[in-house]
Amino acid sequence: MITPSEQVPHEWARVHFAGAELSRVKQVDRVITIAEAMAQSPGATLPQMFAHPYDLKAAYKFFADPEAPPDHLQAGHREGVRLALEKPGRYLLIEDTSEIRCADQARPIEGLGPIGASQEAKIGFHLHSVLAVKWPETCDRATPRRPAVEILGLADQQYYVRQPRPAEEPPHSSARRVRPPEQLESGLWEQACARLGPAPENPDVTWVKVGDRGSDIYDHLVACQKAGQRFVIRACKERVLVAENDRPAGKLFEQARASASLGTVELELRARPGQPARQAQLALSVTHVRLRAPQTAGHGPGARPALSCAVVRVWEPAPPAGVTPLEWILLTDLPVETLAQACEVAQIYAPRWLEEEFHKALKTGMKVEALQLETAPEWFAATALLSVAALRLLDLREIARLLPEAPAALTGLSELDLEVLAYRVKKPLKTVRDVILGIGRLGGHLNRKGDGLPGWITLWRGWQYLQTLVEGALIGRNLKLKPG
């Protein structure tokens, strides 16, 4: 979690980027200056961030520096995350890939490739991020809302550019069956395991990889187990199961759906396109299975050892009229035998949407796709800084859930920020919740009793408006102090 002093833009930039692995001190100073401007003006263009042309020119020059790759820029930030991950506790490593659109093919950018469907003529790159959060020590399954978590930061981030299929490769073959993992887009998940490294051997420390259906890759699950990284992964494929003697034992979805319910639990579901937020009554079941290894380059089906795990099915037996019933079939190697354990697995999967919110914060809030840069390395360097800055927006709302009654200063707003916000909303701001609701009100949140906390987009709009008000207040004070 970001502390109040770290939330002040300059201190925040220093904490997260003073440890950048760059060869010259001036480079480190420059990255701190750029990061501070990004934190001060989220969503602004680069020309808007810098008042002086020299700073803007220096930023463009810095992004083009071959000695400033993303891993080096985020080194200090990731080291801080890594140190936090080694302390006693349970940590979720929430992982996903998002497409970053840079331009259409009418304006080619050196080093980038196609994204989306081939007929859409878009170019860009794929951003694969691992968001680290701390899971609470106690988890009340009677509470329908998923627990609030402490956001630690980015544990890893990869940049992938899609390449054309090699001419010698059969046109309709599965890439995973003929290419090595390092050449596969889906290999990003396995590479993330290797880049994170083995989980600490301390029995009081648990890492849990959390992913949506895109992460349901057999070799990814194997890599997790080899690295001691537990997993909760939503199943995508109807896999073949095998018994202890390796004989076929049915199919994954068939077995999961045939298992009897252990009981029910109430869970609050977030709003989705066409569906408002609601509370759902969900049933849970547990099945222990062995997944047959699929065919891959150099190995036929079942040639490699089977993978043992549990399957937690979460489903809605009686959904409201006109609503698509929820169903999660979750693969996990966490200990799960009881209803309470199955419920915790479901709750662990529920924060997966934070990764989606992070990508929204990066695209909509920080406007990464609006950058005007000429080469892939420039895009990657700028994205590395904007990604860490986007976490400030994400952290703001989670603090309100985690510590709503803490002093208002914990939000990191300056005294002037709080003074201006209190004046604008005409209410005293004593707690974190007061501040979050105040910012939300500036963004259009009505703060009615049943509305709950404002969403991320609303907070972002309110934050931008507040920064404009604060800048106006500063200008007004300076004009009053100006002689004559």
N, C-alpha and C positions, 0 to 999 in steps of 0.2 A: 504494500500500500504506500502511496506517496504521502510523505509527511508535509505539514504546512509549509516549512521553509523550502522544501524541495519543489513545491508547487509554484513558487515565485519563478517566473520564466528563466532568469539568469541562473539562479541556484539549481533549478531543475536541469537546465542544459549542462551545467558543470558536473552535477552528480552523474548524469547518464552518458556524457561524452568526453569527460576529461580523461577517461581510460581508453580512448580510441587508440588503436595500434598504428600510429603514423610516425614517420621517420623524423619529422621536424616539429618543433614546438609551435611554430607559426601555423602549421596545419591544424594542430589541435585547437589553437585559439580560434581559427577560422570556423571549424566545425561547431564549436560552442556558440559562436556568433550566429551562425546560420540556424542552429537548433533553437536558440533563444527567439529569433525572429519568427520561426514556425510556431512556437508555443504562444508567442504574444499575439499572433494574427492567424488563427486557424482558418483555413479556407481561402486565404488571400493568395493572389498570384505572387510570383517572385518579385516583379517590379513593385507591387504594392507593399511587400514586406520591408523593403529597404528604402529609407529616406534619401540616402546618398548613392549616386550612380557608381561610386567606387565599390561600395559593399555589394551591389548587384553584380557588377562585373567580376568581383572576386568570387562570388558564389558560383557563377557559371564556370569560371576557371577551375574552381575546386572540384565541381562535379566531373569535370573532364580529366582530372588527375588520375593516371593509371595506378598510383600508389594509394588510392582511397577506395578499395572495393568494399562492398557492404559488410562482409564479415569483420573487416578491420574497423569500420566505423561503429559497428554495434558491439565491439569487443568489451568495452567497459560496462555497457548495459547488461549484456548477457552474463558477464562475470558476476555482477550483482545478483542476477536471477539464480545463477548456479549456486552461489553461496547460500541463498535462501532455501534452495531445494535440498541442501544437504543437512538442514536442521531437522530435528524430530518432527514428524507430522505426515499427513497424507496429502499428496499433491496431484492435481489433475493436469495433464499435458494435452490440451485441447488442440486438435490439429485439423487443418483443411487447406485446400488450394483454391485460389480465386484468380480469375482472368483480369489482367490490367490492360485496358485498351488504350493504346497510345495514339493511333491514327489509322486512317484507312490506307489502302494500298496506293492511292493517288499521291500520297506523300510518304515515300519509303523512308524508314529510319534504319540506319546501319546496325546490323546485329540482332534485330528483332525478327519475329516470325508470325505466322498466322495464328489467330485464336478464334474460338467459336466455330460455327459451321463454315465450310469452305466457300459457300456461295455468298457469305456476308462480307467478304473482302475486308476483314479487319486485321490489323496487326498489333502485336503487343507481346506480353509475356505472361507466364503463370507464376504466381507468388504463393509459395507454400510456407505457411507460418505455423509455429507451435507456441500457443499461448499458455503460460504457466499460471495456475491459480492454486491457492491453498484451500483445502477442504476443511470445514469446521470439525473440531474434535468431537462434538456431539451432534447427532442428526435426529431430529424428532419426526418420525414418519407420520405422526398424527397431524402434522402441519401440511396443508395442501400445497403451499408454495415451495419451490425449490430453495434450499438454503442460500443465504448470501455468502459469497466467497471473497477472499482477498486476492486481488489481481497483483501478481508479482512482476509480470512483463513477458517479453519474448525470449523463450528459451532457445529458439532456432528460427532461421528463415532462409529459404532457398529461392533462387530465381531460375526459371526454366524456360528456354526458348524452343518451341516445337520445330522439329526438322522434317523435311520431306522424306517420305518413305524411300529407302534405297532401291535403286532400279533392279538389283538382283534379288530382292525379296519378293516372294509370291504375293500377288495383289490382295488376295482374300484371306491370308493367313493371320493368325493371332500373333501380335508382336511379341507377347510374353513367351510364346512357344519357340521363337527363333532368335530373339535378341537377348543379350546379357542385361541384368537389372539396371546397370548404370546408364544404359541407353534408353530406358523406358520412362515415359511420363509417370506411370504408376510406381516406378522405382523411387520416387521422391519420398514415399512413406518409409521404405526400408532405409534409405540414406539418412532420413531424419533420426532413426533409431541409432545408427552408427555415429552420427554427428553429436547426438546427446550423450552418448557413451553409456557404460553400464550404470544401472541404478546403484546408489550406495548400499554396501553390505549391512549397514546398521539396520537391525530388525525394527527399529522405531521409525524408519523412513520408508514410505511407500510411494512409488510413482505409478500413476495410472494413465495410460494413453486413452483418450476419448475421441472417437471419430464417427462420422456419419457413414452412409453406405459406400461412399467412394473409397473408404479405408478398408473395406472388406476384401483384403488381398491375402491369400494364404501365406506368401513369403513375408508379408508385413507382420502377420501374427507370429510366425516363427521367429522373426528378428526381435520382436518384443520380448518373447520368452527367453531367448538367448541372452538379451541384455538385462534381464531382471525387471523389465518394465511391464507391469500389469496392464491389462487392457479391458475396455468396455467399448465394443464396436458394434454398430448396427449392421446386421446381416443384410446382404444384398443378393447373394447367389443361393440357389437351391442346391446345396452341396450334397455329395454322396457321403454317407456315414458308414463306418466299419466297426465291427465288434472287436474284442480283444484278440481274436484269431485272424483279424484282418479280412474277414469275410464281409460282404455287403450287409448293412443293417438298416436299410431304408434311406430316406431323404431328410434333410435338415428341417425344412418348414413343416413337412408332414408330421415328424416326431414332435416338434415344438407345439404344434396346434392340437396334437392328440393328448398332451399332458394336462392333467386335472389342475384346476385353480387351487392355489394355497390359501387364497383369501383376496380381499379387495382393499384398495386404498384410494383416497381422494387426492387428485393432483391438479394444480392450477395450470392451464395451458395458455401460452401466450397467443396473442392475436396473429393470424395468418391471412394472406390474401383471400378475401371473401369470407373469412371466418373471424368473428370477434373473440377476444379472450374469454375463457370460460373455465369452470371447474368440472372435471370429469371423474366419474367413478370407474376405476380401472381394476381389472383382475390381473393376477400375476401367477406364473407357473415357472418351475425350474426343471430342466432336463440336462443330464450329463451325457456328453457325446464324444465321439472320436471322429474328426474330420479327415476324410481320405485326401491325400496330397494330389493336387491336379497335375496335369501334364504341363511341362515346362521345357525350356531348351535343354536337351540332353537327358530328359527323364520322362518316362511314360506315366500314366495315371497310377497312383499307388506305389510308385517305385521308391519314394521317400517315406520316412516314418509318418504315421498319422499324428494329428495334433489333438490333444485332449483339452476340453474346456467345458464350461457350463453354458446353457442357453436359458436366458431369462426372457420369457414372453410377457409383454405388457400389452393388454388390449382392453377395448371398451365393449363390454357385452351388450349394453343397451344405450346407444348414442341417441341424442335428441333427434327429432324428425328433421330430415333434410341435411344432416351433418354426416360427413364421411367419418366412420369410426376410426379411432386411433389404434395403431398396432405397431409396437416396436418388438423386433426379435433381436435380442442383444447377445452377442458372444462375449464371454468374460472368463478370465482365469482367476478371478477373485474367489475366495471361499464363499460358497452360497449353497445353503441347504434349507434355510428357514424363510418364512415370509418376511421377517425383518431384514434379513440379508438381501433378499430379492428386491425389497423396497428401496434399500440403499443403492443397489445397482441402478435402478431406474432413476433415482434422484441424482446419481453421479452423471448419468447420461443427459439429464435435463439441462445443465449449464452449457451444453455443446453450442447452443445458439450464440453464446458470447463471442465465439469465433466469427460468426456471421456479422455480429454487431461491430466487431473490430474492423472487418473489411468495409462495412458501411461507413464507419468513422474515417477510414483511410480514403475512401472514394468520394463520399458525399460531404464529409466534414472537412478533411484536409485537401480534397480535390486533386488527388494525385494524378488522375487522368487528364487534367487540364494543363499539365506542365508542357512547356515548349522547349524540348531538348532534342539534340540531333543524333545521338548515338545510344546504343543499349547501355554501356557502362555509366553514362550520365543519368539515365533513367533509374538504374539500379541504385546508384549512390543517393540520389534525391529520395527515392522510395524508402531506403534504409532509415533515413532521418525522419521522414514523415510518418513512418510506421510507429516509431517510438513516441512521437508527438501525439499520434492518434490515441494512444493508451490513456493520455490525460483526460480526454473526453469520456472514454469508457469507464475510467476509474471514478469519475465524479458521481455517477448514478449508483455504482455499487457501494460506495462509501455511505450513501444515504440509507441503503438497506442494511448494511453491516453495523453502522454506529449512528443511528438516527438522532439520538439524544446527546451526542458528543458536542463539545463547544463548536461554535460556528467557524472558528479559526482553523479547524481540522480540514476544511474544504480547501485551504490554501489561498483563499482570496485575500488580497491586501486590505488594509484598513480603509483605504479609499474605495476599493471595490465594494466592500460591505456597506460603507456609508452611502454610496450612490444607490446601491440596490435597495437598501432600507428606505431611502427617500422616495425612490420610484414606486415601490410597492406599498408604501405607507404602512409598514409593519416592522416591529422590532425583530431582529434576526439573532436569536440566542443559540440555536442549535443547528447542527448539520441539516436536519430536515427542513428547518425554516429557510435556510439558504437555498436548498435544492428546489423547494416549492416556489421561492421567490424568482429564481432563474427560470423555472418552468413557466411561471406566470408571464414573464417577458416573452417567452416563446409561444404563448397561446394556450397554455394549460389553464383550465378553469379553477383548479384547486377545490373542486366540490368534494364533499365527504366521501362519496363512493368512487372517486376517480383514481385513487391510488397515486403513486409517484409518477411524475412525467417521464415519458419515454426519451430514448437517446436523441432522436431527431429534434424533439421539442426543446430539450436542454441545450442542444447545439445552437439552435436559433436564438434562444434566450441569452446564451453566452456571447454570441456575436453582438447582439443588441446592447448587452451590458458593456462590452468593450468600447462600443461607439459612445455610450453615455459617459464612460470614464474618461475617454480621450477628450470629449467636450468639456468635462469638468476641469481637466488639467489645463486645457487651453484657456478656459475662463479664469482660472487662478493666475496663470502667467500674465494674462492681459491686465488683471488688476494690479499686479506687482510691477508692471512695466512703467518706468518713469514717464511723466508728461501725459 
